[in-house]
Amino acid sequence: QVQLVESGGGLVQAGGSLTLSCAASGLTLIDYAMAWFRQAPGKEHEFVAAISRSGGRSYYDDSGEGRFTITRDNAKNTVHLQMNSLKPEDTAVYFCEAGKELYYSTNAEDMYEYWGQGTQITVSS
């Protein structure tokens, strides 16, 4: 059974940093592209970042470009999202997702096969 478990969320002041982690089990991580999506209160899911199977390519939504960094450790079956210079508008539940192919847009979320329960990030102003 595939499980993706996110951790690392919490409350942080604007300008602060957080690192989210996603622990994968029940699959061989190198077989999957990985992505982070988020859902803010009252809004739809939106793409945040994605990384290729080997980790050689990564993509970001414009809102996170230059502030967020997605990495992966296939040997440890983990994916991370380093988030710097956080803003109140980053407040959302963040989801880790896995798919056979790499997609990096909000309307491609359905192409990801597995996702976790999410972790809440709240950024105070």
C-alpha positions as CSV (number, residue, x, y, z in Angstrom):
1,Q,0.0,0.0,0.0
2,V,1.4,3.3,-1.0
3,Q,1.7,6.0,1.6
4,L,2.9,9.5,1.5
5,V,3.3,11.2,4.8
6,E,4.0,14.9,5.0
7,S,5.6,16.6,8.0
8,G,7.3,19.9,8.9
9,G,4.3,22.3,8.8
10,G,3.5,24.8,11.5
11,L,3.1,28.4,12.4
12,V,5.8,30.8,11.2
13,Q,6.2,34.6,11.0
14,A,6.4,36.3,7.6
15,G,9.9,36.2,6.3
16,G,10.7,32.9,8.1
17,S,11.5,29.5,6.7
18,L,10.2,26.0,6.9
19,T,11.2,22.7,5.4
20,L,8.5,20.2,4.6
21,S,9.3,16.5,4.3
22,C,7.4,13.7,2.5
23,A,8.2,10.2,3.5
24,A,7.1,7.6,0.9
25,S,6.5,3.9,1.5
26,G,5.0,1.2,-0.6
27,L,6.7,2.4,-3.8
28,T,10.1,2.8,-5.3
29,L,10.6,6.5,-5.2
30,I,12.9,6.7,-8.2
31,D,10.1,5.4,-10.4
32,Y,8.0,8.5,-9.6
33,A,8.1,12.2,-10.3
34,M,7.2,14.1,-7.2
35,A,5.4,17.3,-6.6
36,W,4.0,19.6,-4.0
37,F,0.6,21.2,-4.3
38,R,-1.2,23.4,-1.8
39,Q,-4.7,24.4,-0.9
40,A,-5.4,27.7,0.7
41,P,-8.6,28.4,2.6
42,G,-11.5,28.7,0.2
43,K,-9.3,28.1,-2.8
44,E,-8.6,25.2,-5.2
45,H,-5.4,23.1,-5.1
46,E,-2.6,24.8,-6.9
47,F,0.8,23.7,-8.1
48,V,3.8,24.6,-6.0
49,A,6.9,22.6,-7.2
50,A,7.8,19.4,-9.0
51,I,10.9,17.4,-9.4
52,S,11.9,14.7,-11.9
53,R,12.6,11.1,-11.0
54,S,16.4,11.6,-10.8
55,G,16.1,15.0,-9.3
56,G,17.9,16.6,-12.3
57,R,14.9,18.8,-13.2
58,S,12.7,20.9,-11.0
59,Y,9.9,23.4,-11.7
60,Y,8.2,26.0,-9.6
61,D,5.1,28.1,-9.7
62,D,5.9,31.7,-10.2
63,S,4.9,32.5,-6.6
64,G,7.6,30.2,-5.2
65,E,10.3,30.7,-7.8
66,G,13.5,31.9,-6.0
67,R,12.0,31.2,-2.5
68,F,11.2,27.5,-2.6
69,T,13.5,24.5,-3.4
70,I,12.3,21.0,-4.0
71,T,14.8,18.1,-3.4
72,R,14.6,14.4,-3.2
73,D,16.6,11.5,-1.7
74,N,15.7,8.4,-3.6
75,A,17.8,6.2,-1.3
76,K,15.8,7.4,1.7
77,N,12.4,7.6,-0.1
78,T,12.0,11.2,0.9
79,V,11.2,14.5,-0.8
80,H,11.7,17.9,0.8
81,L,10.4,21.4,0.1
82,Q,12.6,24.2,1.6
83,M,10.6,27.3,1.9
84,N,12.2,30.7,2.6
85,S,10.9,34.2,2.9
86,L,7.5,33.0,3.6
87,K,4.5,35.2,3.1
88,P,1.0,35.2,4.6
89,E,-0.3,34.2,1.2
90,D,1.7,31.0,1.5
91,T,-0.7,29.9,4.2
92,A,-2.2,26.6,3.1
93,V,-2.3,22.9,3.5
94,Y,0.6,21.4,1.5
95,F,0.3,18.0,-0.2
96,C,3.0,15.7,-1.4
97,E,2.1,13.9,-4.6
98,A,3.6,11.1,-6.7
99,G,3.2,10.3,-10.4
100,K,4.8,8.2,-13.1
101,E,5.3,11.3,-15.3
102,L,6.5,14.8,-14.4
103,Y,3.8,17.5,-14.6
104,Y,4.2,21.0,-13.3
105,S,1.0,22.9,-13.5
106,T,-2.2,23.3,-11.4
107,N,-4.4,21.7,-14.1
108,A,-2.2,18.6,-14.3
109,E,-2.7,17.6,-10.7
110,D,-5.1,14.8,-11.8
111,M,-2.1,13.1,-13.5
112,Y,-0.5,12.4,-10.1
113,E,-1.5,9.0,-8.7
114,Y,-0.8,9.3,-5.0
115,W,-1.0,12.0,-2.4
116,G,-0.7,12.4,1.3
117,Q,-3.0,13.9,3.9
118,G,-1.2,17.2,3.9
119,T,0.5,19.4,6.4
120,Q,-0.7,22.9,7.4
121,I,1.5,25.9,7.1
122,T,0.3,29.2,8.6
123,V,2.3,32.3,8.0
124,S,1.5,35.2,10.3
125,S,2.0,38.8,9.2
